[in-house]
Amino acid sequence: MTPETIAAIATPPGQGGVGIVRVSGAQVPAIAEAILGRSLIPRTANVAVFQDVNGNFIDEGIAIFFQAPKSFTGEDVLELQGHGGSIVLDLILQRCLALGARMARPGEFTQRAYLNGKLDLAQAEAVADLIESTTTLAVRLAGQSLQGVFSRRIDALIEQLIQLRMLLEATLDFPDEDVDFVAELSVAEQLQQMIAMTQQIMREAHQGQRIREGLTVVIAGLPNAGKSSILNMLSDSDAAIVTPLPGTTRDLLKLHIQIDGLPIQIIDTAGIRNTDDLIEREGVRRAQDQLQKADLVLWIYDATESVALAFPEELLLNCPVIKIKNKIDLLGLEPQLIEMPDGVEIALSAVTGAGFDLLRTHLKTCAGVNMLPEGAFIARRRHLDALQRGLTSLDMALVNLTEQLGIEFVAEELFQAQQSFGEITGKVTSDDLLGRIFSSFCIGK
């Protein structure tokens, strides 16, 4: 069955110099002729008047016809570029709908590009990531994924899996000779290579996911340690109220900043201490809750206080902690970063700003920004989940091989690994997964 023709406004709502209505599907040539009064030469910018049902003027602009399969969706596509007024664009869209198109769902143009083989699933997601990028670094990495850098890495891994599966499953036809076959094929060595390759891709995907989503950094510590001053210095603003009185911050204060292209959500929290004040006690509870959700914790303490107050061991966290030794200006100390057995300590001053260059650089190091490889790419949490499941299957395949449980058990784990990796590019997928991915796109894309 031929898919329905879809249409949508492809530019943001509001007023602008130019607005675009996009149409895709088999009815595009007929719709173009009805609105423009003539047929179009493919891939040529045509100045034209856009007409209503009675031939009356709606707008004048540029019409471009992309003939299948040489279009974004792989179908016939029409772009009507008119003036960017909301009423004008709506009139053009309504005319397309009246001529047989239906309103496109969010992400449906890109979904059709995927279904028609113009993009794989990772590239399709990169389209949305490129649109949503908030930093130049995120744009660069999303562009790499859109150009297929990530997909090619996954495809190469899957190809190795397929080749090894073919050879292993062929040995099942010769059960008396499978030990010799396995030895000759160096199966263990090949598995170890694929495990190492997967681990490397995971490290790079984790960096890409950090660039896409950013770091959640929670500032915590005792009251009056200078937490709010550090928030203000990092954000270059006076977002947090700063007073000499302990317990000034009682609720969470969240800010979004960038450090050389790395998006960071900074959360300032109430000073952690025992208190009878009901409001402050709730602030402490919220602070402790945020500590469990953080990617990174900055534990602030006063350099003039006892070192024993640096970090309470009873706070069991699932993320790295950077100890911040604040107020070094009061002691005449120099800023420095010290590698310690249990992590890093940075000595700085939230009053003078000394040492904040060390902190910013270390935050980038924690996110992996300083170590991005040449072919870095954007990634999502679902990619990391699929990679982890594939890695687990490869590990189990090696265990089964080592314990000589049988070639069929090794081959089954390789099949499961291939299924997991295939989810990333869409070689293995489900309608439910596609629905969740493309529903997050904007309408018109």
N, C-alpha and C positions, 0 to 999 in steps of 0.2 A: 504494500500500500504506500502510495506517495505521501510523504509527510506534508502536513498543512503548511501553508505559507504564513510566516510570522512577521510582525512589524513592531517597532518600538522607537521611541526617541532615544538616541544614543549619546546625547550631550546632557550635562547636569541641568537641573531645573533652575529657572531664573532668567534674567535677561543677559544677552551677550551679542557680540557682533555676528556670530554664526551659530546656527543650530543644525543638527543632523537627524533625519529620520532614516532608519535602516530597515530594509525589507529583505527577507530571504525565503526562497522557495520556488516551486515550479510556476506560480502565477506571476512572478516578477515581470516578465515581458509584457503581459497583458495589462498589469497595473501601471507600468511605466507609460505605455501608449495611451491609456485612458487619462492619466494625470497630465502628461506632457503634450499629447496630441500627435506624437510621432514616435517611431522606434529609435533606438539608440545604438551607436557603434560601441562595441565592448571596449572597456578600459580607456575611454576617452572622456574628458571633461566637457560637458555640454551645457552652455548657458541656455536656460529655458524658463518659461512661465509655468508655474504650477496651477492647475485649473480645478475648480470644483465640478460637481455633477452637471451643472448648466453651462460649463465652459467659462465661468467667471474667474477673475484673477484672485488667487490666494496669496501668492508670493512669487518673486523672481529670484532664481539662484542657479546653482550648478547641480546637474544630475550626472551620476556616474554608474554605469552598468558593468558589473563583473560577471562574466558568463561562466557557468559551471564547466569544469571543476576548478577553474583558476580564480578562486575567491576565498575569503576567510573561512566560510562555512563549508565550502565544497559544493554549494548549490548556487543557482542564479541569485545574485545579490544586487539590490538597488540602493544607492545612497542619494538622498535628496538633501542638499546643503542649502538651507535657506537662512533668513535672518533669525537671530536667536531670541525671539520673543515667545513667551510661553503660549499665548493664544495662537500665534501663527503656526508654531510647531504642532499644537494640538489639532488645528484644522487640517494640516497635512496628514497627520497620523490618522484622524478620523476618516479622511478620504481613502486612505489605504485600507482601512478596516472595512469600509463600505464596499470596496471592490473585491473583497473575499479573503483578505488576510485576517489573522487573529492576533490579539495582543501577545507578545512574547513573554514568557516567564523569565524570572531572574536567571541570568547565565545561559539562556537557551541558545543564543548564537554560538557561544563558545562550546556548549555541549554538542551542537551539531558539527562543529569543526572537529571535535574529538570522535564522534560517531562516524564521520566520513573520512577519518584517517588523516586529517590535516595536522592534528596535534595528538600527542599521547596525553595521558592523564596528568602526569607531572608538569608537562608544558602548559596544559590548560589551567592548572592551578597557578602557574607562574604568571599567567595573564592577570588574574585577580591580585596576586601579590605585587605585580608591577604597578597596577592602578592604586593600590592601597599603600604603597611605599611612602614612608615619611622621612627617609634620609637618602642621601646620594649613594651611600654604601648599599642600602637595601635595594635601590634601583639597579645597581650594577649586578648584584647577585641574582635578583629576579630575572634580569636580562640573560644571564648565563643559563639559568634553568630553562627559560623560554627558547633559547637557541639549542637546547638539547644536551647541555653538558652533563647534568645529573642523569638524564635518561640513558645516555650512552654508557655511563659507568654501570648502571643497573643492567642494561642489555648485555654488556660484556660478561658480567657475573652470571646472568641467566644462561648465556651461550655455553660457558664452561660447565655449568650444571647439566645442561642438556647433553653435552658430549659425554660427560662421565656417566650419566644415567643410561645412555644408549649402550655404552660399553659394558656397564655392570649388568644391565638387564639381559644382554646377550649371553653373559656367562651363566645365567639361570638355565639356559638350554643345555649346558654341559656341567651338571652338578658334580661329577667326579673330578673335574679339573678346575673348579672355581678358585682354589687356593693358588694354583699356578697363575691363573689369569689375573687375579688380584695383585699378585706380586709383580707381574710383568707391567701392569698398568700403573704401578706406583700410586695406588688409590689413596693411601694415607698421606703421601706427600701432596697430592692434588687437593685433598680436603684441607690440609693445613694452609695451603696457599689461598684457598677460597675463604677460609676463616679469617686469615690476615687481611685479605682484600675487603671483606665485609666490615671488619673492625675499623679499617681506615676510612671507608665510606661513612660509617656511623659517626666517627669523630668529626668529619667534615660536615655531615648533615646536622649534627648537633650545633656546630658553629653557625651554620646557615639558619637554623631555627632560632638561635639566639639573636641573630641580626634581624630576623623577621619579627619576633615577638618582644625582643629586648630583655633586659634583666629587671627583676623585681628586687630592689635593694631596700632592706629595712634598717633604719637607724634606731638603735636601742641603747640602753644603758641606765645608769642611776640618775636620779633627779639632779639637775643643775650641772651636768657634765659638759653641756655645750651642744647637745643634739640639734636643737633648732638652729643654732648659729651655723652648724655644719651644713644643714639643709639649705639655708639661705646662701651660703658661700658656693655650694655646688650648683644651685639653680640661678645664681647671680640675681637674686631678688630678695625682697623682704616678706616672703610668703608667710613665715612663721613669726609669731610674737616672741620676742626675746626680753627677759627681765632677769634681774639677779635673784629673784625668788624661786625656790625649788617648787616643782609641780605646776609650772605655768601651762605646759601642754597636757591636756587631759583627753583629747580625742585624737584620732588619726588624721594626719595631713598628708595628702598624696599629690605629687607633682610629676609631670613628665618632662624629661630633659634629654638632651643629646650630648654625647661626648665623642667628637670626631666620627659622627655617623652611627654611633651605637645608641639606640633608644633605651632609656632607663626610666623606670617608674621608681621614684624615691618615696618612701613612706616614713614620716616622722612619727614617733610614738611617745606615749607618756613614760616618764621615768619609772623604772620597775623598783618598787619597794612595797613593804607592808604599810597599810594606811587604814584609818577608820573612816576617812572621807568616802562616802558612797560613790560620788561622781569620779573621783580619782581612782577608786578601786575598779570601777568599770573600765576606765582608761587603761589600767594595768592589765586587765583581762584581755582587752582588745589587742594590746601590744603583744602579749604572749601568744595570742592566736595568730597574729601576723608573722611572728617569728617562725611558726611551723609551716608557713606557706612561702617563705622567702626563697629566692635563688641565692641570695648572699646577705649576710648580716654585717653591718658596721657596729661593733660594740664600742661605745664611746666611754672613756673614763678620764678623770681629771688627773693631769700629770702631778699636781701638787698633793694628791691623796695617796694612800698606801697602794702599792702594786697588788696587794692581795684583793683589792676591789676590781681588778681588771676584768674578770669574767667569772660569773657564778657557775660552778661545775654542774649544779643541779639542772641547768637549762640544757636539755638534750635536744640538739638541733640536727636536722637532716641536710644541712647545707654548710658551706664554708663560712667561717667567721674571720673578719679582719678586725683586729684590735686597733682602735684609734686612741693614741695617747695625746689628748687635747691640752691646750693651754701651756704649751712649752715656752711661750713668750714670757710667762711669769717666772720661769726658772732660768731664762737665758740660754735655753738649749737650741741646738740646730735641728732642722727637720731631717728625718732619715727613715728609711724602710729597712726593717730588720727581719730576716728570715729566722723563724723560731721553730722548734720541734713540732709544735701544735698549730703552726700557721704563720701568718705575717702580722707584724705590728708596724704601724706607721705613726711617727711622731710629727704633729703639726700644730698649727695655731689657727683657730677659726676667727680670731680677731685680726691678725696680720695677713692671713692667707698663706703663710709659709707652709710648705709641705703638701699643698693641694695638687700640685703638678704630679707628685708621687702617687697620690691617691687616684687621680684620674687615669694615669697610665696603668696602675695596677687593676683598676676596674676593667679597662679594655683587655688586659691580659687574662683576667678571670673569664671574660666572655670569648676569648680566643681571637679577638679582632687583630691583635698584633701578629698573629701567626697564620693568617689566611693564605692558603695556597693559591697559585696562579689560576686554577680552574675552580675557584670557590663558587658555590651555588646556594640558592635559597632552599629551605626545606621546612616541612611541617611536622607536627607531632605524630600524625598518622604514618609519615614516612619512617620516623624513628621506631615506631611500634612494629611496622612491617619488617624493618631491618633486624630488630631484636628477635622477632619470632623466627626469621630466616636463620639468624646466627645460632639460635638455640637448636634448630633442626640440624644444622651442620655439625655442631658440637656432639649431638646425639649420634649422628652418622659415624663420627670418628670413634665414639665410645663403642658403638655396636661392632665396628670393624675391629677395633683393638681387642675386644672380648670375644671375637669370632662367633657372634650370634647368628650369622648367616647373611649372605649377600642381599636377600630380599628385604631384610630390616634396614640395611644401609640404603638400598634403593628407595625405600618408602620415605625415609627421612630426607633424602635428596629431592623427592617429589614435593614434600611439604615445604622445603626451603624455596623451591622454584615457585610454588603457589604464593608464598609470602612476598617474595621479591616482585612477582608479577602484579601484585596489587598496586605497587607504586606507580607503574606506567600505564596500568589499565589492561594489561594482557590477561589478568584475572580480576574480575570485578563483579559487582552486583548492582541491580537497579537501585537498591537502598543506598549504597555508597555513592553512586552517581547523583542521586537526589540530594543527599546531604552536602556534597561538594558544590554542585552548581547552584543550589538555592542560596548560597552565601554571596553569589555574584550580584552586581547591580543589573537592573533591567536595561536592555539595550546592548549588553555585552555577553 
